[in-house]
Amino acid sequence: MMDKELEKLSRLTPPAIDPQARARALAAAMQAFDSAENNAAEAQGNAKGWRPSSIINWIWSPAVNKKVLAGSALATLLVIPAAGYLTLELTRNPPIIDQEKIAGTVSKNGVAKPSQPRLSEAAEERRPAQSSAADSAQILQDKEPQAAKSAAELRAEFDAGEIAALKSKSEDSAAALGMAKRAAPTAPGVVAQGQLLAEPMAVAPSPVPPADGRMQIQLDPSRERFANAAANPIKSVATDPVSTFSADVDSASYSFVRRSLTGGAMPDPQSVRVEEMINYFPYDWSGPEKADQPFKATVTVMPTPWNHDTELMHVAIKGYDIAPTTAPHANLVFLIDVSGSMDEPDKLPLLKSAFRVLVNRLKADDTVSIVTYAGNAGTVLEPTRVAEKSKILSAIDRLEAGGSTGGAEGIEAAYDLAKKAFVKDGVNRVMLATDGDFNVGPSSDEDLKRIIEEKRKDGIFLTVLGFGRGNLNDSLMQTLAQNGNGSAAYIDTLAEAQKTLVEEAGSTLFPIAKDVKFQVEFNPERIAEYRLIGYETRALKREDFNNDRVDAGDIGSGHSVTAIYEITPKGSPAVMNDDLRYGLPSKAPAEASGSAHQGEFAFVKMRYKRPGEDKSALITTPVGDGNAVATIDAAPEDVRFSVAVAAFGQKLSRTSALDAYSYQAIADLAAASRGADPFGYRSDFLGLIRLADGLSQQ
């Protein structure tokens, strides 16, 4: 009988659940739980009355205990699977404690700092095997795309009415999560735990979108970007006798290379720009005696140390050096990135120290303004004379990092301030200091390029200073500098800031020429082939040389620019290109280079504009037998050292021409031509060669 009754009951449809009854039952259960929790005996060894529990409970318990989720079937079904999934992942992947990292996420006033960029996988493997909630949060962050998908699928199962019901409870849920963080013990490491845990949980999509409609998911921030440029090829003089390129006085690449090698890693080949490594060093090239002609070229032809069948044509340019007493007044705008990604010791703190060094170098009548950007741009300091130095330094000291990076608005605001305080016949310059992490607003290289191109029409120059590592956007730095009448440098140490902003302040701040272009024509009667070493990102079309509307590099007071060609004499066994089967149309006798200029290897031309002018001027220099030396040892000391730097840069960028030339041979060439070296830059270079040699053999 009992079996038949049970079978009959099993076929019946159960009545629908009464939501009010369910809510009352759940509320009663929660009240009983609260009572038991509040009356429980204090755990041994815990003065604050908190029981040892996982970081998940710190968030989960307040949300459930305070009845925030009571009465909502939707909330229960949505949150319980997510919490279970996160708990399972924590069980599978034991957390790693790093107390220094936890403490470092809390500012002096006890407020949690923005989350830090992740370490690379290799760096994670090298860290001590310790355990912390900060790293547990990182594990959650690693899994967030998958968790987000699961939540989205669950959300799709509910209708619009239930979603609206959950929306009414969203504010209470957020309050409960905030209460969980506030209820945690007040030790710095524990405060950091609450902050770090909340961030990855908040990333998962919620049925209630943010007010601005955007969902920001923070993925791996390690994304350094470099311009992808292939090495210059060997060109035949018979078919392509003219080489054209823009001047480049940047030095950022050398600092990148140094940072990598001293950190125990070979540099990314794309980060190596040979011309920037060469131009990093000061050279005693012969310069012009008067400002009427701002440049002087010195050309040396010598045997190639890594190929006995070719020669090097070394072109050294020195700009006129403005005496400090005659330097024009400066109107400088510091455009400073204070976004969350700048909250690293080698970023904003180093940046502030660097700008303090520069301010102490300026004259009393110079003007400084400060604009910051992080999400929105803001003016920290209106144009202020350096005579009020304490006011400027105080504004720098107050800078703090936090927020996303909206660089476009900052650029607009900085140029507006520079225009407002414009100094006629003076130096008007925006100095952008950033790690290059532009991720809000017009953030593509092309968008920002257009903004910079438009602003340079006002006669305002640009300096781009890169800081930090992990997400450095060198490609964007180069785009801004090359298209804004500017230059780029990378500041990895305070000593580098001293070199760039103080020792080289004349060349950094005081331009003597803009849109400087080079064009070299080789004589086919003497030279069969040539290869320009470096300047890949500065190549110009042949017709660009005479087109004054085409932008090019800028040169400052006392700046030196070096260009080196590897040239192959006609008849050398090193010639790589076959002769043309049908040859080229013959020239008239009067046009033949052999008859008109038999003693010349090449003809060097330079075009430049003076600041404030739109029409370019031309300087020419013929290169002949009088410029040649029989051995490399007969070349001037500075020429030999710059050739050693060129060899090192090519070796690091994996140029095949240097495969058989060893690091030791490069070191020997550099050591023999080190010279006086008053600042120790060349000695440090020798140390980098030794590091690269050791790392290349691992």
N, C-alpha and C positions, 0 to 999 in steps of 0.2 A: 504493500500500500504506500509505504513511504517512498519507494522508488518511483511509482507512477505519479505521485504528487510532485516529486522533484522534477520529473521529466516534463510534466505539464507546465510547471513554473518556468522551466528553461526556455519554453517556446513563447512565453509572454514577453512583450516589449516593456522594458523598464520605464518608469515615469521619468520625465525630464528633471534635471537637477534644478532646484530652486536657487538662483544666485544669492538671494538674501540669506537663505538658510546656510548656504556654503560659506558666505562671508562671516556670519555669526559664529559658525563652528571654527573657522580658521582664526578669528579674532580671539575666541576663548582659548584656543590652543596657544596662541602667541602670548596671551596674558599669563597663562600658567607657566610658560617658558620663562617670561620675564621675572616672575616671582621666584622661580627656582634659581635663576641666574643671580638675582640681587641678594638672595639669602645664602648663597653658596659660601662655604668657608674659603678664606683667602689661601691662595696657592703658596706653598712653602718657597721662601726665597724671593718672593715678589711683593715688595712693599706697596705697590700701587693697586694691588688687587686684580691685576690682569692675569688670566691663565695663559700659559704658553700655548700658542696657536700659530697657524700658518698665516702668511700675509694675505691669502685669499679670504680667511675668516675676518680679518680686520675690515675688509670692505663688505663682505657678505652679511655678517652678523648684524651690524647696525641697520642695514637696509631691510632685513627681515624682521628683526626684533622690534623696530619702531613702526611696524605695521604699514610701511610705505607700500609694500606689494600686496598687502592683504586685500582680498576681495576682487582681485583681477586675475582671471584665468589666463589672459593674454600675457601679463607680466610674468606669471609663474612659468608658463611654457616657454617664454622667450629667454628668461634669465637663467633658469635652472640648467638647461643644456649647455649654455655658454659657460657657466661656472664649472660644470662638470668637465667640460673640454679643457678649460684652462688648468684645472687641478690635475687632470691626467697628464698634460704636457709638463707640468712642474715635476710630477712624480717620475716621468720618463727621463727628464733632463735635470739632474740635480743642480741647484743654483751654485754660483761661484761667488764667494765673498771678496770684496775689495773695499776695505774700510776707507781708504784714502779717496777712492772715487765717490763713495757715499758722502763723506764730509765735504768734498769739493763741490757738491751740488747745492750747498746752502750758503747764502750770502751772509755778510756780517750782521745784518739786521734780522736774521733768522728766516728770511723768505727764500723758498726754494728757487734756485736758478734755472734757466732754461736747460732742457736736456742737452747732453753733450753728443757730438758726433761719435759714431761707433768706431772702434778700432778695426783695422783690417783683420782678416782671418789669421794671417801669420802672426800679427801682434797678439791676438787672443790666445793663440797657442803658447806664446812665450810668457803669458801672465802667470803669476803664482796660482796654484790650485786652491783658492780660498772661496768662501761662499757668502753671498749677500742678496738682499732683496733687489738691489739695483740691477744685478745681473739676471735675477729671475725676471725682472721686468723686461730686460733685453730679450730673454727667451720668448716672452709673450709677444714682443714686438716682431720677432722673426716669424712668428706664426700668424700674425694679424691678417694677412690677405686671405688665408684659408678660413679663419674664424669669421671674418667679415662676410664671406660668401655664405657660410652656414646661417648667419643671422639674417641675411637678405632672403634666403630661401624660406626661413621660418616666417618672416614678415609677410611674404607673398601669400601665405596660407590664410591670413586673417582679412576680414572685410574692412571697409572704410569706417564703419561704426565702431568697431573694437579699437582701431587705431586712434580714433578721436578720443575714446575713453582713456587710452593710455596716455595721450597727450596731456590730459588734465592732471595726471599724476606725475608728469615729468619733473616739475619743479621740486616736488617733495622727494623724488628719487635723487635728484642732484644734491639736495640738502642733506640727505642721508649719507651720500658718499663723502660730502664735505665734513660731516660730523665724524665719520670714520677716521679721516685724516687728522682732525683736531684731537680726537680721543687718544691717539697714539702717544707713547712716552715722548718727552721733549728733547731727548738727546739728539744731536745733529744727525747721526747716522739713521735714527729711526724716523725723524722728520723727512729725511730724504727718501726713506722707503715708501712712506705714504704718497709722496709726490710722484715718484717714479712709477709706482704701481698704477696710480690713477691715470697717467698719461696713455699707456698702451690700451687700457680698458676703454677709455673714452674714444679711442680711434675707431673702434668697431662701429659700423653704421648703425644708427638708431632710427626707429620709425619716425622720430621727430627731428628733421634736419635743422642745422644751425640757422640763425636768423638771416645770414647773408647768402644762404643757399649753397655754400661751398663746403665740401668735406675734404680736409687736409689730412693725408696719410703720410707719415714720415717714414720713408724707407731708408735704406743704407745711404748715409751722407758722404761716403768716401767715393768721390767722383771727380778727381782732378782731370782737367781737360786741357789738352795742348793742341795747337794747330797741326793738322796732319799734312806735312809738306815733304814731298820726295826730294832727295838730294839732286842738285843740279847735274845734268848729264854732260858728257863730253860733246862739244859741238865742233863741226867742221867749219873752218874759216872760209872754205870755197863756197859754201852754201849759206852760211850764217855768220858773217864776219863782225856783227855789231852786238854788243852786250849792253843792256840798259837796266839800271836798278836805282832804287831810292836809298838815300842815306839812312843809316840806322845807328843811333847812339845809345840804344837801350843796353842795359846790363843785367836784366832779370835772369837770363838763362844761366849765367855763371853762378849766381846765388842758388838757383834750383839744384844745379849739379853739386855744389858744395854741400847743401843740405842733405842730399841723398847719400853721398859718399861718407860724410861724417856720421850719418845715421846707420851705416853698415849695409847699404844697398847700392847697386849700380843704378844710375839714373835711367829713366824712361828715354829711349833714343829720340822720341818726339820732343822732349823737353830741351834738347841740346840744339841751340842755334849758334853755330860756330862764330859768326860775326859778333854776337853779343859777348861771347867769351873773350875774343880778341880785344874788343873795345872796352872791356872791363878795366883794363890796366892803364895807368898813366904812362905816356911815352914822351920822350924829349924830341919830338919831331920839330923840324925847323918851321917856325910860323911867320906870318907876315909882320912887318914892322909898323904898318899903318892900317887904320881901320878902313881906309878907302877901298882896299881890296881885302875882304874878310878871310880869304883862304890862301894857303900855299900848299902845293903838292910836291912831294918828294917820292921819286920812283926808283926802285932797285930791282934789277934782274939777277938772279942767282941760280945755281943748281938746286934741284929738289932733293931734300935729304932722304925721302922715302922712295925715290925713283930716279936713277941716274940718267935715264933717257929723256927726262923732261926738265923744265925749268920753272921757277916761280917768278911772277911779276908782282912785286909788292908795291902797292900805291898807298902812301901815307899822307893824310890831309890834316892840317892843323889850323884851327880857327883863331882869329885875332882875340887876344886876351884883354878884356876890359879891366882896367885898374880898379881896385876896390873903391877908391875915392871918387871915381867917375861913374860908378854903377847907378843906373836909374832907380827911381823910387819903385817899390814893389807893392802891388795890391793883390794879396793872396787870399783865396777862399779855401779853407780846409773842409772838404766834403768827406765826412767820416761815416763809415758803415758801423752801426751799433746794433745790428741784428743779433739774434740768439747765437748764430754760428760764430760770432766774433768773441764769444765768452771762453777764450782759451788764453793761457799765459803768453803764447807767442803771437797773439793777435791784438786785441784791444789794449791790454796793458803795455805791450811793446810799442804799439802805435802811439799811445799817449806820451811815452818817454821820447819817442822819435820827434814828435812835434814840439815838445818842450825844448829839445836840442835846437831845432830850427828857429824857434821864436827867439832864443837867446843869441842867434846869429844875425838877426835882422836889425836894421837901423831904426832909430826912434821915430822917424817920419813914415816908415812903412806901415801898411794897413793889413790887419788880419780879420777875417770873418770866419765863423764856424757854422756849418750846416750838417745835421745828422739825418740819417734815414734808417728806418726799420718799420716797415709797414707804411708809415706816412713820413714825409720829410718835415723837419722842423728847424727853425733858425735858433741856434744856441747863443750866437754872438753876432750882433750887428757889426758893420765895419768899425774897427777900433784901432787907433794908433798904437804902435808898439811902445810908445812912451808910457802907456798904461799896461805895462807888461803883466803886472800882478792880476789884473782883470782877465787877461787872455789865458794865463796859466791856470787860474781858478776855474775858468770855463772848461778847459781841457781836463782838469782833475775830476770834474763832476760827471764826466761821461760814463755811462753804464750800458752794458749789452742786454738786449732782450727784444724779441719780436721777430717778424719775418722781414724779408729784404725787398723793399721797393725802390730800386736804384734809379729808375727813370724820373720819379718825382724829385729825388734829391739832386739829380743833375740839373733839372730845370731850375730849382731854387738856387743852387750854387751859381749858375751862370747869371741869374737875375741879380744876385748880390754883387758879383764881379762887375757887372755892367753898371750897377748903381754907384759903385765906388771907383769907376774907371779912371785910370791915370793916363793922361795923354803923354806920349813919348816915354812911358814907363813900362813896367812889367805887370801885366794883368794875367793872372794864372789861377786856374782851379786845380787843387791838389786832391785827387781822389784816393782815399786809403781804404782798402777793402780786401777780403779774401776772395772776392769775385763771385760770391754766391747770390746772384740776382735771380729771384724766383717768384716775384710778384709784379704784376703790371707788364709793360712791354719789355720782356726779358730776353727775346732772341737777339743774337748778335747783330742781325740786320736792322732790327728796330732801333736798338741803341746807337748803331752806326749812323742812322739817319738823323737822330737827335743831335749827336756830336757834330756831324757835318754841317748842320744848320747853325749851331752855336759858334763854330769857329769863324763864321763870317764877321762876328763882332770884334775880332782882333784879340780874343782871349785864348791863351795857350792852355795846355792840359798836361798834368803830370799824374801818372797812375802808379801808385805804390801798393804792391801786393804783400800780404801778411799771412802767416800761418800755413798749415798743411792739412791734408785730408779731403778738402773740397775746393782747392784752389782752381779758379777758372782762368788759366793763363791765356787761353784762346780769346776770351772776351777782353782781358787786359790789353792784349795786342791790338785787337780791333779798335778799341777806344783810343789808344795812344796813336795808332797809325792814321786815324781819320780825324783827330782833333787837334792837329798841330802840337803833338805831344810826344812824351817819352815815357817809358815804363821801367821800373826798377822793382826788385823784390827784396824786402827787408826781413832777414831771418835772425839778425842779432842787432843789439844796440850799436856795436862797432860798425855794422853795415849802414845803419842810420847816420852815424857820424861821418862815414865816407861819402854817402850820397848827398846828404843835406847840409853838411858843413864844409868838408874838405873840397867837395866838388860843387859848392853852392853856385859858383859863377856859371858853370856850364849847365847846371840843373835849372837855374832860375832865370838867367839873363840871355835870351836868344839874340844871336847876331844875324841869323839867316833862317829863312823858312823855305819849304818846298825845294830842298837840295836834291839834285839828281846827278847821276853819273852815267856817262856813256863812253864805252871803249870800243874803238874800231881797230881790228888786227890786220896787219899787212899779210896778204896771202902769199907773197913772195918769200916771207921769212917764217911765218907761223902756219902750221898745218891744222892744229886743233887747240882748243882751250876749254878750261872748266873753271867757273867761278866758285870759289870756296865760300859757302854760306850765302846769306841774303836770299834764301828761297822764298821767304814770305814778303820780300821787298821787290820782287821782279816787276819790271814795267815793259810795256810794249815800246818798240823802237820809236813810233810816232809820238809817244807820250813825252819824250824828252823835250821837244819844242812846244808842247802844248801847256801854256801857263795855267790852264784851268784844272790840270791834273795835280792832285795833292801829292806831296812827298814828305820826306823826313825833315826835321829841323835840327839846327846845330846851335849850341850855346857858346858863351864866352869861353875861349881856351879849350874847347872840345877838340878831341882828335878822332878821326875816322880812318880805319884801315881796311883796305880791300886787297885780297890776294887771289891771283889767278894761277892755276897750274897750266902752263903752256907747253905745247909739243912743237919743237922746231921742225921745219920741213925736212924730210928725209930721215927722221928719227925712226928707229925700230919700234918706238912706242905708239906710233900712229895706229888708231883703232878703226878708222873709217876708210873703206876702199875708195879709190878714185872713181869718179863718175864715168860710166861707159861713154856717154855722149858729150861730156864736158859741159862748160857754160859758154854762153855767147861771148866772143872775144870783145875786148874793149879797144877803143881807139887809143893810139899811142899816147896822146896827151893825158888820157884818163888812167892809164896803167900805173898802178901804185909802184911797181918795181922801177919804172923809169923816173918817176917824180920824187919818190921818197925811199930810195934804195937802202939807206942806213937806218930806217925806223922799224921797230918791232910793232909798235901800236901808237894810237893817238888817243889821249885821254881828254874828255871834255866834262865840265861841270856847269850846271845851271843852278841859280839860287835867286831868291828874292829877299830884299831887306825887309825887316818887320814893318808892317804898315804899307808896303808897296805891293802892287799887283803885276808889275812887269819884271821879268827875270833878266839877269845878266849872265854872261858867258865867260868862263875861264878855260883855256886850253893848254895842254902840255904834251909835246911829242916825246916818245920814248924810243931811244936809239942805243947804239953800242956804247955810248958814253955812260949809260945808266947800268951797265952790266959789270959784275964781278966774277972772277974765275972760280972761286970756291965759296962755300957758305961761310967759312971762317973769316973771309974778307969782308963780309957784309957787316954793317953797323950792329952794335950790341942789341939795341932795341928791336931791330929788324929780326934778328935771330930768335929773340925771346918770343916775339909775336908769332913767328913761324912755329915754334914749339907749342904755343897755345892752340894754333890752328890744327896742328897734328893731333893734339890731345882731344880736341872737340870732334874731329872726324873719327877718331878711334872710338870714342864713346857713342857716336851716332851710327857706328857700324858701317862706315863708308868702306867699300871693298878695296879702294886704292891703298888703304893703310893696313890691310890684313897682315902683311909681312913685316911691318914696322912695329917694334916692340915698345911697351911702356918704358922699359929701361932706356931705350934709345931716345925717347922723348924726354925723359928725365935728364939724361946726359946733356942734351942740347939746351934744355932750360937752365940747368945748373951752370953751364959754361957761359951763359949770357945773362945771369941774374942781375949783375950790376950792383949799384948802391942799395937799392931797395929800402928807402927810409921808413916806409910804413909796414914793411914785412909782407906785402901782398904776394910777392914772387916766391918767398920762402913757403908761404902757405900753399901756393900752387904746387910746389914740389911735393908737399905732403899729400895733396890730393892725388897726384900721379901714383904715389906709393900705395895709397888706399885702393885705387882702381886696379892696380896691378895685382894686389892680394885678392881682392874680391873676384877678379876675372878668372882666377885659378881655382875657385871653390866649386 
